[in-house]
Amino acid sequence: MEDWRDVIWSNECSFSVDEVCGTVCITRRPREAYLEDCLVSRLARRSTIMVWGAIYGDQKKLLVIWDTPSWGTINSQTYINGILQPHLHP
């Protein structure tokens, strides 16, 4: 039991805040192929939010919302700079 108190459990989750999420299926007749009501833009940018949290021992960290405008896209370096250093090892 003592060893488990030294383990950090961490995870992140992202979710879409747009109306359209995942695979979109449209049922239409052949003559309706290019009607506006039957089209979904593939270039539409989705708004996605990522949250991160951690627990260890008897402590829990507050959820962190990824700040894309300030931190940029998520990669190993931005994850270390934006999440791990300031929130896990302040």
Phi and psi in degrees as a GROMACS rama.xvg file:
@    title "Ramachandran Plot"
@    xaxis  label "Phi"
@    yaxis  label "Psi"
@TYPE xy
-62.336  -38.4981  GLU-2
-63.1518  -36.0887  ASP-3
-66.45  -22.6389  TRP-4
-70.5448  -15.8667  ARG-5
-95.681  0.545149  ASP-6
-94.3625  134.063  VAL-7
-101.147  124.44  ILE-8
-102.004  118.639  TRP-9
-133.43  145.888  SER-10
-157.702  158.785  ASN-11
-131.982  156.533  GLU-12
-144.231  139.132  CYS-13
-119.98  149.885  SER-14
-147.688  152.822  PHE-15
-90.306  139.402  SER-16
-106.332  7.76407  VAL-17
-85.4179  166.789  ASP-18
-68.046  -37.078  GLU-19
-96.4761  125.121  VAL-20
-140.012  135.734  CYS-21
79.0325  -153.325  GLY-22
-79.3017  134.411  THR-23
-109.119  125.068  VAL-24
-112.178  132.489  CYS-25
-123.854  127.133  ILE-26
-98.7987  126.38  THR-27
-150.632  162.251  ARG-28
-88.1147  156.306  ARG-29
-53.2572  -37.5473  PRO-30
-75.2021  -7.88414  ARG-31
-99.2616  10.1921  GLU-32
-52.8773  -39.3421  ALA-33
-116.23  22.2623  TYR-34
-74.3028  142.315  LEU-35
-54.8023  -37.3108  GLU-36
-68.658  -14.4918  ASP-37
-108.539  11.8367  CYS-38
-117.958  145.449  LEU-39
-130.21  124.856  VAL-40
-68.0212  130.969  SER-41
-80.9905  -14.8312  ARG-42
-93.2055  -2.76933  LEU-43
-62.6724  131.412  ALA-44
-86.5127  128.273  ARG-45
-90.6641  145.065  ARG-46
-93.6774  116.379  SER-47
-120.067  139.079  THR-48
-116.523  136.83  ILE-49
-116.871  134.823  MET-50
-121.529  151.131  VAL-51
-133.273  145.471  TRP-52
-152.253  165.053  GLY-53
-152.948  152.229  ALA-54
-134.531  148.822  ILE-55
-160.674  141.997  TYR-56
54.9305  -125.528  GLY-57
-107.047  21.964  ASP-58
-114.442  151.821  GLN-59
-134.922  145.001  LYS-60
-91.2812  153.417  LYS-61
-70.3834  150.826  LEU-62
-66.1952  138.05  LEU-63
-110.868  128.934  VAL-64
-95.2813  125.706  ILE-65
-64.6996  124.253  TRP-66
-95.55  83.6539  ASP-67
-57.8477  -44.3282  THR-68
-58.6989  -35.6673  PRO-69
-87.6581  -41.431  SER-70
-97.0367  -16.5158  TRP-71
82.9314  -167.149  GLY-72
-72.0641  159.6  THR-73
-82.5146  122.963  ILE-74
-143.705  -177.103  ASN-75
-60.7862  -42.0525  SER-76
-71.6918  -42.8049  GLN-77
-69.0015  -30.6879  THR-78
-65.4603  -43.2889  TYR-79
-65.3286  -47.6756  ILE-80
-70.9699  -36.4926  ASN-81
-91.9687  -25.0221  GLY-82
-117.596  -62.9643  ILE-83
-65.0937  -51.4875  LEU-84
-65.165  -49.8567  GLN-85
-78.3277  -25.6549  PRO-86
-110.115  -31.5505  HIS-87
-94.1843  -37.2022  LEU-88
-126.947  66.2086  HIS-89
